[in-house]
Amino acid sequence: MRITKTDLKQMIIEVLNETNGTQEEDPTKLGSAGASAAEFRASGIEGAKTAATDKEVTRVELGYITQVRDFLQKLAEETDLRKHKTAIQTLLKRLAKITQSGQTPQGEDK
């Protein structure tokens, strides 16, 4: 079977239409957009303000969030995290799956 340029164009348009706006953005997918140091600090300040007023986030959870952020920042200073994008995305997807299902990972207590 031979695919004409018109058929190929139509297939591409259909795929683009399916993916544009119909799928929710995956929060575990890392983007390629960068952030300046000032933007990074500002996002941390805004996040802290929001979390401080959010009744759903406990102080302990805020501590976890801070520890993870500090850990990632330290790793970024020591290595190029872009080289480990796939591994980071895998960890985020696993964490999302565990928290959504309510299961406890092996070797950990609730």
Backbone as XML, in Angstrom:
<?xml version="1.0"?>
<chain id="A" units="angstrom">
  <residue number="1" name="MET">
    <atom name="N" x="0.839" y="-1.182" z="0.000"/>
    <atom name="CA" x="0.000" y="0.000" z="0.000"/>
    <atom name="C" x="0.883" y="1.245" z="0.000"/>
  </residue>
  <residue number="2" name="ARG">
    <atom name="N" x="0.524" y="2.161" z="-0.850"/>
    <atom name="CA" x="1.301" y="3.384" z="-0.975"/>
    <atom name="C" x="0.525" y="4.536" z="-0.330"/>
  </residue>
  <residue number="3" name="ILE">
    <atom name="N" x="1.236" y="5.353" z="0.441"/>
    <atom name="CA" x="0.617" y="6.499" z="1.107"/>
    <atom name="C" x="0.972" y="7.754" z="0.320"/>
  </residue>
  <residue number="4" name="THR">
    <atom name="N" x="-0.052" y="8.479" z="-0.078"/>
    <atom name="CA" x="0.177" y="9.715" z="-0.827"/>
    <atom name="C" x="0.477" y="10.851" z="0.145"/>
  </residue>
  <residue number="5" name="LYS">
    <atom name="N" x="0.973" y="11.932" z="-0.395"/>
    <atom name="CA" x="1.250" y="13.112" z="0.428"/>
    <atom name="C" x="-0.024" y="13.631" z="1.081"/>
  </residue>
  <residue number="6" name="THR">
    <atom name="N" x="-1.128" y="13.577" z="0.361"/>
    <atom name="CA" x="-2.413" y="14.041" z="0.888"/>
    <atom name="C" x="-2.857" y="13.158" z="2.060"/>
  </residue>
  <residue number="7" name="ASP">
    <atom name="N" x="-2.700" y="11.828" z="1.897"/>
    <atom name="CA" x="-3.055" y="10.909" z="2.981"/>
    <atom name="C" x="-2.187" y="11.162" z="4.213"/>
  </residue>
  <residue number="8" name="LEU">
    <atom name="N" x="-0.907" y="11.328" z="3.989"/>
    <atom name="CA" x="0.017" y="11.584" z="5.090"/>
    <atom name="C" x="-0.333" y="12.889" z="5.803"/>
  </residue>
  <residue number="9" name="LYS">
    <atom name="N" x="-0.618" y="13.912" z="5.020"/>
    <atom name="CA" x="-0.997" y="15.208" z="5.595"/>
    <atom name="C" x="-2.257" y="15.067" z="6.438"/>
  </residue>
  <residue number="10" name="GLN">
    <atom name="N" x="-3.236" y="14.331" z="5.937"/>
    <atom name="CA" x="-4.494" y="14.128" z="6.661"/>
    <atom name="C" x="-4.253" y="13.367" z="7.970"/>
  </residue>
  <residue number="11" name="MET">
    <atom name="N" x="-3.392" y="12.360" z="7.929"/>
    <atom name="CA" x="-3.084" y="11.593" z="9.141"/>
    <atom name="C" x="-2.415" y="12.480" z="10.196"/>
  </residue>
  <residue number="12" name="ILE">
    <atom name="N" x="-1.489" y="13.305" z="9.746"/>
    <atom name="CA" x="-0.799" y="14.214" z="10.670"/>
    <atom name="C" x="-1.787" y="15.185" z="11.294"/>
  </residue>
  <residue number="13" name="ILE">
    <atom name="N" x="-2.680" y="15.733" z="10.494"/>
    <atom name="CA" x="-3.692" y="16.671" z="11.005"/>
    <atom name="C" x="-4.589" y="15.981" z="12.028"/>
  </residue>
  <residue number="14" name="GLU">
    <atom name="N" x="-4.985" y="14.739" z="11.759"/>
    <atom name="CA" x="-5.836" y="14.000" z="12.686"/>
    <atom name="C" x="-5.125" y="13.751" z="14.012"/>
  </residue>
  <residue number="15" name="VAL">
    <atom name="N" x="-3.872" y="13.363" z="13.949"/>
    <atom name="CA" x="-3.114" y="13.110" z="15.174"/>
    <atom name="C" x="-2.942" y="14.398" z="15.966"/>
  </residue>
  <residue number="16" name="LEU">
    <atom name="N" x="-2.610" y="15.483" z="15.288"/>
    <atom name="CA" x="-2.457" y="16.760" z="15.976"/>
    <atom name="C" x="-3.770" y="17.203" z="16.617"/>
  </residue>
  <residue number="17" name="ASN">
    <atom name="N" x="-4.879" y="17.016" z="15.922"/>
    <atom name="CA" x="-6.182" y="17.378" z="16.479"/>
    <atom name="C" x="-6.525" y="16.528" z="17.692"/>
  </residue>
  <residue number="18" name="GLU">
    <atom name="N" x="-6.117" y="15.262" z="17.684"/>
    <atom name="CA" x="-6.374" y="14.377" z="18.816"/>
    <atom name="C" x="-5.570" y="14.795" z="20.035"/>
  </residue>
  <residue number="19" name="THR">
    <atom name="N" x="-4.341" y="15.224" z="19.830"/>
    <atom name="CA" x="-3.475" y="15.546" z="20.959"/>
    <atom name="C" x="-3.642" y="16.974" z="21.461"/>
  </residue>
  <residue number="20" name="ASN">
    <atom name="N" x="-4.089" y="17.887" z="20.609"/>
    <atom name="CA" x="-4.249" y="19.280" z="21.024"/>
    <atom name="C" x="-5.545" y="19.477" z="21.790"/>
  </residue>
  <residue number="21" name="GLY">
    <atom name="N" x="-5.406" y="19.795" z="23.074"/>
    <atom name="CA" x="-6.561" y="20.158" z="23.869"/>
    <atom name="C" x="-7.409" y="19.016" z="24.377"/>
  </residue>
  <residue number="22" name="THR">
    <atom name="N" x="-7.237" y="17.811" z="23.849"/>
    <atom name="CA" x="-8.082" y="16.723" z="24.306"/>
    <atom name="C" x="-7.459" y="15.960" z="25.464"/>
  </residue>
  <residue number="23" name="GLN">
    <atom name="N" x="-6.159" y="16.043" z="25.613"/>
    <atom name="CA" x="-5.488" y="15.353" z="26.694"/>
    <atom name="C" x="-5.085" y="16.357" z="27.759"/>
  </residue>
  <residue number="24" name="GLU">
    <atom name="N" x="-5.237" y="15.939" z="29.024"/>
    <atom name="CA" x="-4.778" y="16.791" z="30.107"/>
    <atom name="C" x="-3.261" y="16.749" z="30.144"/>
  </residue>
  <residue number="25" name="GLU">
    <atom name="N" x="-2.674" y="17.830" z="30.575"/>
    <atom name="CA" x="-1.229" y="17.886" z="30.670"/>
    <atom name="C" x="-0.766" y="16.959" z="31.783"/>
  </residue>
  <residue number="26" name="ASP">
    <atom name="N" x="0.241" y="16.150" z="31.504"/>
    <atom name="CA" x="0.773" y="15.200" z="32.470"/>
    <atom name="C" x="1.699" y="15.948" z="33.427"/>
  </residue>
  <residue number="27" name="PRO">
    <atom name="N" x="1.332" y="16.039" z="34.708"/>
    <atom name="CA" x="2.167" y="16.789" z="35.651"/>
    <atom name="C" x="3.503" y="16.121" z="35.941"/>
  </residue>
  <residue number="28" name="THR">
    <atom name="N" x="3.644" y="14.841" z="35.570"/>
    <atom name="CA" x="4.905" y="14.154" z="35.807"/>
    <atom name="C" x="5.876" y="14.303" z="34.639"/>
  </residue>
  <residue number="29" name="LYS">
    <atom name="N" x="5.414" y="14.892" z="33.547"/>
    <atom name="CA" x="6.271" y="15.066" z="32.374"/>
    <atom name="C" x="7.090" y="16.344" z="32.523"/>
  </residue>
  <residue number="30" name="LEU">
    <atom name="N" x="8.375" y="16.194" z="32.422"/>
    <atom name="CA" x="9.273" y="17.342" z="32.544"/>
    <atom name="C" x="9.334" y="18.078" z="31.221"/>
  </residue>
  <residue number="31" name="GLY">
    <atom name="N" x="9.193" y="19.383" z="31.284"/>
    <atom name="CA" x="9.282" y="20.206" z="30.087"/>
    <atom name="C" x="10.718" y="20.588" z="29.798"/>
  </residue>
  <residue number="32" name="SER">
    <atom name="N" x="10.901" y="21.281" z="28.712"/>
    <atom name="CA" x="12.248" y="21.710" z="28.339"/>
    <atom name="C" x="12.458" y="23.200" z="28.588"/>
  </residue>
  <residue number="33" name="ALA">
    <atom name="N" x="11.425" y="23.868" z="29.103"/>
    <atom name="CA" x="11.548" y="25.301" z="29.364"/>
    <atom name="C" x="12.473" y="25.534" z="30.557"/>
  </residue>
  <residue number="34" name="GLY">
    <atom name="N" x="13.295" y="26.534" z="30.442"/>
    <atom name="CA" x="14.211" y="26.866" z="31.516"/>
    <atom name="C" x="13.637" y="27.939" z="32.420"/>
  </residue>
  <residue number="35" name="ALA">
    <atom name="N" x="14.332" y="28.191" z="33.508"/>
    <atom name="CA" x="13.926" y="29.242" z="34.432"/>
    <atom name="C" x="15.187" y="29.952" z="34.916"/>
  </residue>
  <residue number="36" name="SER">
    <atom name="N" x="15.099" y="31.257" z="35.014"/>
    <atom name="CA" x="16.238" y="32.012" z="35.535"/>
    <atom name="C" x="16.292" y="31.822" z="37.046"/>
  </residue>
  <residue number="37" name="ALA">
    <atom name="N" x="17.395" y="32.211" z="37.648"/>
    <atom name="CA" x="17.530" y="32.104" z="39.103"/>
    <atom name="C" x="16.457" y="32.931" z="39.798"/>
  </residue>
  <residue number="38" name="ALA">
    <atom name="N" x="16.152" y="34.108" z="39.247"/>
    <atom name="CA" x="15.128" y="34.976" z="39.845"/>
    <atom name="C" x="13.748" y="34.320" z="39.752"/>
  </residue>
  <residue number="39" name="GLU">
    <atom name="N" x="13.448" y="33.706" z="38.613"/>
    <atom name="CA" x="12.164" y="33.014" z="38.452"/>
    <atom name="C" x="12.066" y="31.835" z="39.410"/>
  </residue>
  <residue number="40" name="PHE">
    <atom name="N" x="13.168" y="31.125" z="39.584"/>
    <atom name="CA" x="13.204" y="29.982" z="40.489"/>
    <atom name="C" x="12.927" y="30.430" z="41.926"/>
  </residue>
  <residue number="41" name="ARG">
    <atom name="N" x="13.589" y="31.512" z="42.348"/>
    <atom name="CA" x="13.366" y="32.038" z="43.706"/>
    <atom name="C" x="11.933" y="32.520" z="43.865"/>
  </residue>
  <residue number="42" name="ALA">
    <atom name="N" x="11.412" y="33.217" z="42.852"/>
    <atom name="CA" x="10.051" y="33.747" z="42.925"/>
    <atom name="C" x="9.033" y="32.616" z="43.015"/>
  </residue>
  <residue number="43" name="SER">
    <atom name="N" x="9.251" y="31.538" z="42.284"/>
    <atom name="CA" x="8.314" y="30.410" z="42.350"/>
    <atom name="C" x="8.342" y="29.776" z="43.727"/>
  </residue>
  <residue number="44" name="GLY">
    <atom name="N" x="9.516" y="29.745" z="44.343"/>
    <atom name="CA" x="9.626" y="29.205" z="45.698"/>
    <atom name="C" x="8.908" y="30.074" z="46.712"/>
  </residue>
  <residue number="45" name="ILE">
    <atom name="N" x="9.024" y="31.379" z="46.560"/>
    <atom name="CA" x="8.359" y="32.316" z="47.468"/>
    <atom name="C" x="6.848" y="32.215" z="47.305"/>
  </residue>
  <residue number="46" name="GLU">
    <atom name="N" x="6.374" y="32.212" z="46.057"/>
    <atom name="CA" x="4.932" y="32.096" z="45.806"/>
    <atom name="C" x="4.401" y="30.760" z="46.302"/>
  </residue>
  <residue number="47" name="GLY">
    <atom name="N" x="5.176" y="29.705" z="46.095"/>
    <atom name="CA" x="4.761" y="28.385" z="46.560"/>
    <atom name="C" x="4.660" y="28.338" z="48.074"/>
  </residue>
  <residue number="48" name="ALA">
    <atom name="N" x="5.602" y="28.983" z="48.740"/>
    <atom name="CA" x="5.570" y="29.013" z="50.204"/>
    <atom name="C" x="4.368" y="29.803" z="50.711"/>
  </residue>
  <residue number="49" name="LYS">
    <atom name="N" x="4.051" y="30.924" z="50.055"/>
    <atom name="CA" x="2.883" y="31.717" z="50.457"/>
    <atom name="C" x="1.609" y="30.921" z="50.290"/>
  </residue>
  <residue number="50" name="THR">
    <atom name="N" x="1.489" y="30.230" z="49.159"/>
    <atom name="CA" x="0.294" y="29.430" z="48.891"/>
    <atom name="C" x="0.187" y="28.290" z="49.892"/>
  </residue>
  <residue number="51" name="ALA">
    <atom name="N" x="1.293" y="27.609" z="50.128"/>
    <atom name="CA" x="1.284" y="26.473" z="51.044"/>
    <atom name="C" x="0.976" y="26.907" z="52.471"/>
  </residue>
  <residue number="52" name="ALA">
    <atom name="N" x="1.448" y="28.085" z="52.856"/>
    <atom name="CA" x="1.209" y="28.575" z="54.212"/>
    <atom name="C" x="-0.266" y="28.836" z="54.465"/>
  </residue>
  <residue number="53" name="THR">
    <atom name="N" x="-0.997" y="29.202" z="53.435"/>
    <atom name="CA" x="-2.427" y="29.477" z="53.586"/>
    <atom name="C" x="-3.292" y="28.273" z="53.244"/>
  </residue>
  <residue number="54" name="ASP">
    <atom name="N" x="-2.675" y="27.227" z="52.710"/>
    <atom name="CA" x="-3.415" y="26.039" z="52.294"/>
    <atom name="C" x="-3.609" y="25.115" z="53.487"/>
  </residue>
  <residue number="55" name="LYS">
    <atom name="N" x="-4.845" y="24.854" z="53.842"/>
    <atom name="CA" x="-5.163" y="24.004" z="54.989"/>
    <atom name="C" x="-4.948" y="22.524" z="54.678"/>
  </residue>
  <residue number="56" name="GLU">
    <atom name="N" x="-4.811" y="22.182" z="53.400"/>
    <atom name="CA" x="-4.645" y="20.789" z="52.989"/>
    <atom name="C" x="-3.206" y="20.294" z="53.173"/>
  </residue>
  <residue number="57" name="VAL">
    <atom name="N" x="-2.249" y="21.208" z="53.248"/>
    <atom name="CA" x="-0.841" y="20.836" z="53.343"/>
    <atom name="C" x="-0.379" y="21.034" z="54.784"/>
  </residue>
  <residue number="58" name="THR">
    <atom name="N" x="0.108" y="19.942" z="55.384"/>
    <atom name="CA" x="0.560" y="20.025" z="56.772"/>
    <atom name="C" x="1.990" y="20.548" z="56.842"/>
  </residue>
  <residue number="59" name="ARG">
    <atom name="N" x="2.407" y="20.904" z="58.028"/>
    <atom name="CA" x="3.790" y="21.382" z="58.228"/>
    <atom name="C" x="4.788" y="20.285" z="57.874"/>
  </residue>
  <residue number="60" name="VAL">
    <atom name="N" x="4.463" y="19.059" z="58.215"/>
    <atom name="CA" x="5.354" y="17.933" z="57.892"/>
    <atom name="C" x="5.489" y="17.794" z="56.380"/>
  </residue>
  <residue number="61" name="GLU">
    <atom name="N" x="4.371" y="17.903" z="55.662"/>
    <atom name="CA" x="4.414" y="17.813" z="54.202"/>
    <atom name="C" x="5.226" y="18.961" z="53.608"/>
  </residue>
  <residue number="62" name="LEU">
    <atom name="N" x="5.086" y="20.149" z="54.166"/>
    <atom name="CA" x="5.905" y="21.276" z="53.705"/>
    <atom name="C" x="7.387" y="20.976" z="53.905"/>
  </residue>
  <residue number="63" name="GLY">
    <atom name="N" x="7.708" y="20.310" z="55.001"/>
    <atom name="CA" x="9.093" y="19.902" z="55.246"/>
    <atom name="C" x="9.583" y="18.933" z="54.188"/>
  </residue>
  <residue number="64" name="TYR">
    <atom name="N" x="8.718" y="17.969" z="53.812"/>
    <atom name="CA" x="9.080" y="17.014" z="52.758"/>
    <atom name="C" x="9.346" y="17.742" z="51.441"/>
  </residue>
  <residue number="65" name="ILE">
    <atom name="N" x="8.453" y="18.657" z="51.106"/>
    <atom name="CA" x="8.575" y="19.407" z="49.848"/>
    <atom name="C" x="9.892" y="20.184" z="49.834"/>
  </residue>
  <residue number="66" name="THR">
    <atom name="N" x="10.214" y="20.809" z="50.945"/>
    <atom name="CA" x="11.458" y="21.577" z="51.046"/>
    <atom name="C" x="12.668" y="20.667" z="50.904"/>
  </residue>
  <residue number="67" name="GLN">
    <atom name="N" x="12.621" y="19.508" z="51.562"/>
    <atom name="CA" x="13.745" y="18.569" z="51.477"/>
    <atom name="C" x="13.958" y="18.079" z="50.049"/>
  </residue>
  <residue number="68" name="VAL">
    <atom name="N" x="12.887" y="17.751" z="49.352"/>
    <atom name="CA" x="13.005" y="17.270" z="47.975"/>
    <atom name="C" x="13.564" y="18.370" z="47.075"/>
  </residue>
  <residue number="69" name="ARG">
    <atom name="N" x="13.046" y="19.584" z="47.247"/>
    <atom name="CA" x="13.524" y="20.702" z="46.432"/>
    <atom name="C" x="15.007" y="20.978" z="46.689"/>
  </residue>
  <residue number="70" name="ASP">
    <atom name="N" x="15.405" y="20.983" z="47.956"/>
    <atom name="CA" x="16.811" y="21.215" z="48.300"/>
    <atom name="C" x="17.696" y="20.103" z="47.749"/>
  </residue>
  <residue number="71" name="PHE">
    <atom name="N" x="17.215" y="18.862" z="47.828"/>
    <atom name="CA" x="17.969" y="17.721" z="47.318"/>
    <atom name="C" x="18.187" y="17.838" z="45.815"/>
  </residue>
  <residue number="72" name="LEU">
    <atom name="N" x="17.115" y="18.177" z="45.083"/>
    <atom name="CA" x="17.236" y="18.330" z="43.632"/>
    <atom name="C" x="18.163" y="19.493" z="43.264"/>
  </residue>
  <residue number="73" name="GLN">
    <atom name="N" x="18.083" y="20.560" z="44.029"/>
    <atom name="CA" x="18.960" y="21.699" z="43.763"/>
    <atom name="C" x="20.423" y="21.311" z="43.977"/>
  </residue>
  <residue number="74" name="LYS">
    <atom name="N" x="20.702" y="20.548" z="45.036"/>
    <atom name="CA" x="22.075" y="20.102" z="45.298"/>
    <atom name="C" x="22.555" y="19.188" z="44.174"/>
  </residue>
  <residue number="75" name="LEU">
    <atom name="N" x="21.678" y="18.270" z="43.723"/>
    <atom name="CA" x="22.049" y="17.397" z="42.613"/>
    <atom name="C" x="22.362" y="18.200" z="41.353"/>
  </residue>
  <residue number="76" name="ALA">
    <atom name="N" x="21.556" y="19.226" z="41.106"/>
    <atom name="CA" x="21.752" y="20.053" z="39.910"/>
    <atom name="C" x="23.093" y="20.771" z="39.953"/>
  </residue>
  <residue number="77" name="GLU">
    <atom name="N" x="23.552" y="21.098" z="41.150"/>
    <atom name="CA" x="24.853" y="21.762" z="41.280"/>
    <atom name="C" x="25.996" y="20.791" z="41.031"/>
  </residue>
  <residue number="78" name="GLU">
    <atom name="N" x="25.750" y="19.494" z="41.298"/>
    <atom name="CA" x="26.798" y="18.488" z="41.165"/>
    <atom name="C" x="26.811" y="17.776" z="39.817"/>
  </residue>
  <residue number="79" name="THR">
    <atom name="N" x="25.664" y="17.741" z="39.140"/>
    <atom name="CA" x="25.564" y="17.004" z="37.877"/>
    <atom name="C" x="24.571" y="17.701" z="36.950"/>
  </residue>
  <residue number="80" name="ASP">
    <atom name="N" x="24.567" y="17.299" z="35.719"/>
    <atom name="CA" x="23.630" y="17.847" z="34.738"/>
    <atom name="C" x="22.353" y="17.011" z="34.776"/>
  </residue>
  <residue number="81" name="LEU">
    <atom name="N" x="21.306" y="17.527" z="35.404"/>
    <atom name="CA" x="20.060" y="16.777" z="35.555"/>
    <atom name="C" x="19.396" y="16.469" z="34.220"/>
  </residue>
  <residue number="82" name="ARG">
    <atom name="N" x="19.718" y="17.230" z="33.188"/>
    <atom name="CA" x="19.135" y="16.964" z="31.871"/>
    <atom name="C" x="19.501" y="15.565" z="31.374"/>
  </residue>
  <residue number="83" name="LYS">
    <atom name="N" x="20.664" y="15.091" z="31.792"/>
    <atom name="CA" x="21.096" y="13.749" z="31.392"/>
    <atom name="C" x="20.263" y="12.672" z="32.079"/>
  </residue>
  <residue number="84" name="HIS">
    <atom name="N" x="19.572" y="13.033" z="33.144"/>
    <atom name="CA" x="18.801" y="12.070" z="33.933"/>
    <atom name="C" x="17.298" y="12.359" z="33.877"/>
  </residue>
  <residue number="85" name="LYS">
    <atom name="N" x="16.878" y="13.065" z="32.830"/>
    <atom name="CA" x="15.475" y="13.457" z="32.688"/>
    <atom name="C" x="14.540" y="12.243" z="32.710"/>
  </residue>
  <residue number="86" name="THR">
    <atom name="N" x="14.904" y="11.194" z="32.006"/>
    <atom name="CA" x="14.060" y="10.001" z="31.948"/>
    <atom name="C" x="13.906" y="9.367" z="33.325"/>
  </residue>
  <residue number="87" name="ALA">
    <atom name="N" x="14.990" y="9.285" z="34.070"/>
    <atom name="CA" x="14.933" y="8.695" z="35.406"/>
    <atom name="C" x="14.072" y="9.541" z="36.342"/>
  </residue>
  <residue number="88" name="ILE">
    <atom name="N" x="14.200" y="10.856" z="36.247"/>
    <atom name="CA" x="13.401" y="11.750" z="37.098"/>
    <atom name="C" x="11.924" y="11.615" z="36.749"/>
  </residue>
  <residue number="89" name="GLN">
    <atom name="N" x="11.600" y="11.573" z="35.464"/>
    <atom name="CA" x="10.206" y="11.399" z="35.046"/>
    <atom name="C" x="9.648" y="10.074" z="35.532"/>
  </residue>
  <residue number="90" name="THR">
    <atom name="N" x="10.459" y="9.018" z="35.478"/>
    <atom name="CA" x="10.029" y="7.704" z="35.958"/>
    <atom name="C" x="9.715" y="7.765" z="37.453"/>
  </residue>
  <residue number="91" name="LEU">
    <atom name="N" x="10.563" y="8.435" z="38.216"/>
    <atom name="CA" x="10.320" y="8.581" z="39.657"/>
    <atom name="C" x="9.042" y="9.361" z="39.928"/>
  </residue>
  <residue number="92" name="LEU">
    <atom name="N" x="8.818" y="10.433" z="39.181"/>
    <atom name="CA" x="7.610" y="11.234" z="39.368"/>
    <atom name="C" x="6.358" y="10.427" z="39.037"/>
  </residue>
  <residue number="93" name="LYS">
    <atom name="N" x="6.413" y="9.656" z="37.944"/>
    <atom name="CA" x="5.266" y="8.822" z="37.572"/>
    <atom name="C" x="5.000" y="7.762" z="38.637"/>
  </residue>
  <residue number="94" name="ARG">
    <atom name="N" x="6.062" y="7.172" z="39.161"/>
    <atom name="CA" x="5.904" y="6.143" z="40.209"/>
    <atom name="C" x="5.304" y="6.767" z="41.459"/>
  </residue>
  <residue number="95" name="LEU">
    <atom name="N" x="5.776" y="7.922" z="41.855"/>
    <atom name="CA" x="5.237" y="8.607" z="43.028"/>
    <atom name="C" x="3.764" y="8.949" z="42.824"/>
  </residue>
  <residue number="96" name="ALA">
    <atom name="N" x="3.416" y="9.435" z="41.637"/>
    <atom name="CA" x="2.025" y="9.759" z="41.336"/>
    <atom name="C" x="1.156" y="8.505" z="41.406"/>
  </residue>
  <residue number="97" name="LYS">
    <atom name="N" x="1.654" y="7.410" z="40.869"/>
    <atom name="CA" x="0.894" y="6.156" z="40.874"/>
    <atom name="C" x="0.687" y="5.666" z="42.307"/>
  </residue>
  <residue number="98" name="ILE">
    <atom name="N" x="1.721" y="5.708" z="43.114"/>
    <atom name="CA" x="1.627" y="5.249" z="44.500"/>
    <atom name="C" x="0.642" y="6.104" z="45.292"/>
  </residue>
  <residue number="99" name="THR">
    <atom name="N" x="0.735" y="7.423" z="45.141"/>
    <atom name="CA" x="-0.134" y="8.298" z="45.932"/>
    <atom name="C" x="-1.576" y="8.256" z="45.457"/>
  </residue>
  <residue number="100" name="GLN">
    <atom name="N" x="-1.808" y="8.039" z="44.184"/>
    <atom name="CA" x="-3.174" y="7.961" z="43.672"/>
    <atom name="C" x="-3.850" y="6.662" z="44.063"/>
  </residue>
  <residue number="101" name="SER">
    <atom name="N" x="-3.086" y="5.585" z="44.145"/>
    <atom name="CA" x="-3.674" y="4.293" z="44.480"/>
    <atom name="C" x="-3.784" y="4.093" z="45.984"/>
  </residue>
  <residue number="102" name="GLY">
    <atom name="N" x="-3.047" y="4.899" z="46.748"/>
    <atom name="CA" x="-3.078" y="4.777" z="48.196"/>
    <atom name="C" x="-2.253" y="3.622" z="48.726"/>
  </residue>
  <residue number="103" name="GLN">
    <atom name="N" x="-1.480" y="2.994" z="47.866"/>
    <atom name="CA" x="-0.663" y="1.862" z="48.308"/>
    <atom name="C" x="0.585" y="2.349" z="49.001"/>
  </residue>
  <residue number="104" name="THR">
    <atom name="N" x="1.139" y="1.508" z="49.849"/>
    <atom name="CA" x="2.389" y="1.808" z="50.526"/>
    <atom name="C" x="3.503" y="1.072" z="49.788"/>
  </residue>
  <residue number="105" name="PRO">
    <atom name="N" x="4.571" y="1.782" z="49.417"/>
    <atom name="CA" x="5.676" y="1.119" z="48.726"/>
    <atom name="C" x="6.275" y="0.031" z="49.615"/>
  </residue>
  <residue number="106" name="GLN">
    <atom name="N" x="6.849" y="-0.996" z="49.001"/>
    <atom name="CA" x="7.452" y="-2.072" z="49.769"/>
    <atom name="C" x="8.537" y="-1.524" z="50.678"/>
  </residue>
  <residue number="107" name="GLY">
    <atom name="N" x="8.570" y="-2.029" z="51.908"/>
    <atom name="CA" x="9.607" y="-1.634" z="52.841"/>
    <atom name="C" x="9.317" y="-0.358" z="53.585"/>
  </residue>
  <residue number="108" name="GLU">
    <atom name="N" x="8.142" y="0.241" z="53.386"/>
    <atom name="CA" x="7.804" y="1.477" z="54.083"/>
    <atom name="C" x="6.496" y="1.309" z="54.817"/>
  </residue>
  <residue number="109" name="ASP">
    <atom name="N" x="6.376" y="1.984" z="55.929"/>
    <atom name="CA" x="5.146" y="1.973" z="56.707"/>
    <atom name="C" x="4.364" y="3.228" z="56.428"/>
  </residue>
  <residue number="110" name="LYS">
    <atom name="N" x="3.044" y="3.149" z="56.639"/>
    <atom name="CA" x="2.202" y="4.333" z="56.466"/>
    <atom name="C" x="2.406" y="5.278" z="57.619"/>
  </residue>
</chain>
